[in-house]
Amino acid sequence: MKNILKIVFVIIGTMIGAGFASGKEIYLFFFSFGIEGIIGLLISAVITGITIYKTLEIINKNNIKTYKEFVYYLGKRKNNNKNDNKSNYKDYKNNNNNNKKIGNVINVVVNSFILVSFFIMIAGFGTYFNQTYGIPKIFGGIALAIFCFFVFMTSIKGIVKVNGLIVPILIITVLIIGITNILNLPIGDLDKYIIRQNNSSFILSSITYSSYNSILLIPVLITLRNYLKDKKQILKITIISSFIILILSSSIFFLFTKIDVDIKNLEMPAVYMVEKILPIFKNIYGIIILGSIITTAVSLGASFLQNVSKSKKSYPQIALIMCITSVLISNIGFSNLVATLDPIFGYLGLIQIFMILRK
């Protein structure tokens, strides 16, 4: 059970970054669709669960160790040789051109998404201090960028341990806030408080959100291969992770029913609502958000650097350029980055989910 929870906490920690914990993603992808957004939360949780299960099953069954091997497996044509059911990465060089093209496209998409997500974390860090304490966004962005750069120059072995500490606290805190809020909700009149503000398809939005998360989640799942044992364990991991994500997202969703300002103008609506409903949790929730942003930013940045750095010499150079660029791009604004880029990468992530389900 210890290994199961360790994997679950890493999964939750990966999915909960600035966009989720701040409430911006929940508003954009679900709450803006009104009552139908509740159905969307369930659809998204199911799709995410299926993706987690299939990915872990593929990794465990085929002894996949790297993301490149995983991409090769997805693009690999069906082999009629029953004895060849293990991934052979050496065959990747001899694979046909079409499969190589598919692999290259997916690699570019994933690396681009990881980099953009890193930028969003930097922007989110600055936005929190700006919305909460009135400090200019750029100072928060610079502080986290400098911190990340020094971490990149050392080691990130403690990421799993940090997730194991922060995620349980986050889950408990959000649950307390969510339960307190739900107990005071006028359940029979929810349609008066949850008004549709988006005319597009809530189903498409739910699928997009799931695929957007899958791009970031799958490379992380591959690193957990050594913790996997069998299908029964994978099923437990899937069920627990999906259930927790559904509960957390629903808790944040229902917070917005009591919002008294134009939610579109808030970059971190969940933070605003926590301050209003349970001000005693203001600082605690703030620390959790900042902790989630830091761990996500470090893991994303390190993942990107490992994927694109071809030598030890280029590693610090790319890290420096990435951190400086993140501060400049963060000036675009956290809300604008989430609203513009998340859906784009969500659509691209559909390709990867389709290939996983096909297997």
N, C-alpha and C positions, 0 to 999 in steps of 0.2 A: 504493500500500500504506500510505502514511503516513496518508492520510485514513481508510482502513479501520480501522487500529489506533486512531486518535483517537476514532472513533465507538464502537468496541468497548470502549475503556477508559471512556468516559462511561456506556455501558450497564451494564458491570460495576460501576462506581462507584456508579451509581444503585441497583442491586439489592443491593449489599453495604452494609448499614448496621449498626446496633447488633444488630438481631435475627439477621441472618445470621452476621456475624463472631463474635458471642458464642456461637453454636451453639444458641441457644434455639429459633429457628425450625426448624432442622434436626431438633432433638429432637421438637418438637411435631408437625410435619407429616409426618415420615418415620421417625425412629428408634423412636418409640413404637409403630410398627406392626410391629416385628420385621423378619424377612427380607423381608417384602413391601414394606417401606419402600425397599429397594434398587430394586425395580421402580417404585415411586412416584417416585424421583428421576429415572429415565429418562422416565417419562410427563410429569413436570413440565417437563423440559428440552425435550422435543418440543413441548409446547403453547406454552411460552415462545418457542421458535424460530419456530413458525408465526405467533404474534402479532407478533413483531418483523418478520418478512418481510412479512406482509400490511399492517401499519401503514406501514412504509417505502415499500412499493409504492404504497399509496393516496396517501401524502403526495407522492411524486415524480411520479406520473402526473397528479394533479389539482392540482399546484402549491399545496398547502395550506400556509398560513403561520401560522395560529393554531389553538389548540385549539377555539375556537368554530366555525371553518370545518370542522374535522374532525368535530365533533358534528353540524353541519348535513349534511355529506356522509353520515354514517351513517344519519341519519333521512330523507334525501332519497329520494323514490320514484324508481323506475327511469324514466329519460327515454328515450323512443324516438327522439329526435333524435340521430343518430350524430355530428353536428358539435359537439354540446354535451357534450364529455367533460372540460371543465375546471371546477373549482370556482368558482362565482360567489357570493361571500359577500353581495353586494348583494341577492340573491334571498332571503336568509335572512329579511328583514323581511316578505316576501310569502309565506313558506312557510305551509302549513296549520297549524292549531292543534295537531293531534296531534304533528307533528314538533317544534313549539316546546316542547310539554310534555316530549317525550322529551329534547330538548336541555337543558331546565332541570333535569330530574331528574339527568341525567348530570353536569351542571356542579356541582350541589349535592353529589352523591356524591364526585366527584373532589376538590373543594375541602375537603370534610369529611375525606376520607382523607389529603390532604396535611397538613392541620392536625394530625390525630391522629398522623401519622407524625413530624411535627416534635416533638410532645410525647414520643413514644417515644424519639427521639434524645436529648432533654434528660434523660429518665429514665435512659437507658442510660449516658450520660456520668457521672452521679452514681453509678450502680450499680457501674461499673468501679472507681472510686476507693474505694468502700466495700468491695467484695469483695477488692480487691488490697492496699489500704493501711489499711483500717479507718476512712477519713474519712467522716463522715456524708454521706449521699446528697445532702442539700439543698445542701451547699456546692458540689459538682460541678455540680449543676443550675443554681445561680445563676451560677456562673462562665461556663458555656457560653451561658446566656441573655443575659448582659451582652455577651459577645463577639459573639453573633449580632446583637444590637440595633445595635451600632456598625457592623457590616458592612452591615446593611440601610440604614444612613444614608449609606453611601459607594457601594461598587460590588462586584459579584461576577463581574467579567469573568475573574478568574483561576481560576474553578471548573474549567474544562476542563483547564487546565494542571496544576492540583493533582491532578485525577484521573489525568492522564497520568503523574504522578510517583508517587502513592501506590498506584494499582492494580497496576502491574507488580511493585512490591515485595511487595504483599500476595499476588499470585499465586505468586511465587517462594517466599515464606516458607511459605505453606500447602502448596505442593507438596513442599517439603523435609520438612516435618513429616509430611505425609500419607504420603509414600513410606517414610520412616523407620519409621513406625508399621505400614504394611501389610506391610513385609518381615518383621516380627516377629509377624504374625498367624497363628493356627492356622486356616488356611483351611478345613480339613476339619471343624472343630468350631465354625464361626461361629454355628450355630443355638443353641449353648449360651451364647453371649455376647450375642447379639442376641435378646432376649426381648420378645415382643409385650406391650405395656402398654395398648393402646388397642383397644377392641372395635368401633369404627366402621369405615367403609369407607376403605381406604388410597387407593383410586382417587379418591374424592370429595375426600379431603384433598389429593392431588396437584393436582387441578384447581383447588381453592380457593386453594392457594398460588400457582399460576400466575396466576390471575385477580387475586389480591390484588396481586401485583407489577405486573401490567399497568396498573392504575389510576395508579400512580406513574410507570411507565416511558413510557407513550404521550405525555404532555405533553412529556417530555424529548426523545423521538424527533423530535417536530415541530420543535424548535429546531435539529435537525441537518440540516434540509432542504437547506441550501446546500452540504453536503458530499456529497450524493448525486449519482450520475451515471446509472447504468443498473441493470437487473435483475441482471446478473452481479455487480456490486459489492455490491448488496443481499444476494444469496445468500451471498457470501463473509462479509459482516458477520454474517449470521444463523448460519451454520455455526460460525464462530469463537466468537461470543458464547455460543451454546448449549453448545458443547463445553467452554469454560472454566467456565461455571456448573456443568455436570455434574461436572467434575473437582474443583472446589473444594468443592461440596456433598458429594460422595462422600468426600473427604479428611476433612472434619469429621465426617461420619456414622460412619466407621470408628474415629475417635478414641474414641468413646463405648463401644467394645467392652471397653475396659480400665478403665472407670470403677469406682471402689471405694466409692462412696457413693451415696445415693439421688439420682439425677439430677434428680428432680422438685424437690428443695430447692435446686438450684443455679440462680441467675439467669443466670450466664454459664458454662455447662459447658465450652465449648471453651477458655476461659481457664484453667480449673482443670486440664484435661487437658494443656495445653501446659506448664504449670508442673511437672506431675508427670513427663511423658515426656521433654521437652527443656527443662529449666529455663534453659538458655543462651538460648533464644528468648523467654523470659518478657517481658523489657522491649521487645524488638523487636515482638513480637506485640501488646503493649499499646499501643505507639505507633501501630501500624497501625490498631488498632481505634479509638483516639481520633481519628486522622486521618480515618478513614472516617465516623465519627459527625459530626465537625465539618463536613466537606464536604457530607454528606447533609443535615444540619440547615440549613445556610446556603442550599443550593439549594432545599430544600422550603419554607423560610420565605419566601424571595424570590419563589418561584413563587406561593405563596398570596397574598402581598401584592399582586402584580401582577394577580392575578385578581379580588380583592375591593375594592381601593382605587380609588375613583372620581375622586380628585383628589390632587394633591401634598400638600395640606393634611391629608387623612385618612390618608395613608400612614404618617407617624411615629406618629400616635395609635394606629392599628391595630397597628403593630409593637410599641409599648410594651405594649399590652393583651395581645397574643399572648405576648410574652416573660414577662410577670408570671404569666399564666395557666399557662404551661408549667411553671413552677417549682412552682406549687400542685398541679397535676395529677400531676407527677412523683412526688409523695409516695405516690401510689397504689401505685407499685412498677413497675419495668420489666417484670418477669416477668408480672404481672397484666395490664398493658396489652397486651403481645404476645399472651398466651393468650386474652384476651377480645375484643379489637378486630380483630386480624388476620383471624380466620375470618369475622367479620361483613362486613367490607369485601371479603373474598374472594368471598363469595356475591354481593354487589352487583356485583362486577367481572365476573361471568359474563355479565351483560347486555351489557356493552360488547364482550366477546370474541365473543359470539354475533352481534352486529351487524357486527363486523369480518369474521368468517368468512362472513356472509351476503353481503357485498359481493364 
